[in-house]
């Protein structure tokens, strides 16, 4: 084929192609002007040219959540919030504003509580103080399972928004903490463990707190477990869910006669007044991860009730049938001890909370009398009649690391290996990233916890997980 024949063949084809192109331009056919742009071709045109027609693989944008506009006062937030539609009719002489916060991302999580929103309310009340909501300025806080309605100053709204963001944050809903509770007969356990303890400031008298580096926690708990007077009430396998309250209770009911009164219409002529009281302990622990993921806050609420002694009074109850009848009446001598603390600590450390020599009631042994040896059978009645002893109670809380076994569990399973691999001198602790106040001038590197300026008695916690 010569050149003339070639052009006679190519020119008609080229002309036909140009006609098609001009037709496409009339139908708004768009070419990509750079490699990043996409050429849009109608499905019928693709079929006419013999091109494959593919279905878009991306998700329909109508199914995606619409981005929320930042609040004009509080800025961008994790929680969905909106102004109150009746705000104009409320007093605002102190600059109060109203907001409704959507708390369903938190309340819809699996929980044993029918009212999980009260955990948020109790956290806010414990930190701000109830007096902040009952002052001269008009304010209120109302909670339902769907939303939290708050009317207060801008400063308070910012704190409430920060708190709710921590509860509804989807990145922290899978975070968990390990919990261990010990009782020791004497506080001399500190002698061998002082090097690993970093003191923090606690406001309750007689109560102390420490931080332990995670590389030293295994050796610390291994040393503690070798003592003969240590009893572990809650093991490290107990998990605390982020933002939820876990309750650890132990109560024993004791019945006694508290009074006797003459009654002519009853047999014997006297009527006894029976009563009962519960002695034991209860821990309520609520951990909450910070928005930065580097720190955690925890509320530790403990209540101890112990009957130290039952004072007996013998009342004479003479009657015609029994002139020398007597009734024993008891007056209980009860020891009460309560702690309510809020503590913040870095996630790279284990929190050790020392309640001091608390009236810790040890759960009764389930061993049958026939299973005890002769020495135990002789000592048991004497021990039961003796005054109860105090115990040094320790609470250890550690943030679990995703995808890793925590140091406490690893060292409990294989303490010898960890002791060799991690001798854990004091200078190997990761640096503290918080600006804690020092406890003393000689301890400038030691962290201290800042407590609320107004301690309060918050409402009772209702979002509870119970450990028996």
Secondary structure, DSSP 8 states (H G I E B T S, - for coil): --HHHHHHHHHHHHHHHHHHHHHHHHTT-B--SSTTS--B--HHHHHHTT-------S--GGGS------BTTTBS-SS-EEE-TTGGGS--TT--EEEEEE-HHHHTS--S-S-THHHHHHHHHHHH-GGGGSSSS--EEEE-SSEEEEEE-HHHHHHHHHHHHHHH-GGGTT-EEEEEEEEES-GGGGGGTGGG-EEE---STT-EEEEEEHHHHHHHHHHHHT-TTEEEEEEEEEEEETT-EEEEEEEEEEEEEEEEEE-TTSGGGEEEEEEEEEEEEEEEEEEEE-TTSSEEEEEEEEEEEEEEEEEEEEEE---SS-TT-EEEEEEEEEEEEEEEEEEEEETTEEEEEEEEEE----------GGGS-HHHHHHHHHHHHS----EEEEEEEEE--TTS--HHHHHHH-HHHHHHH----GGGS----S----SSGGGTTS------SS--------SEEEE-
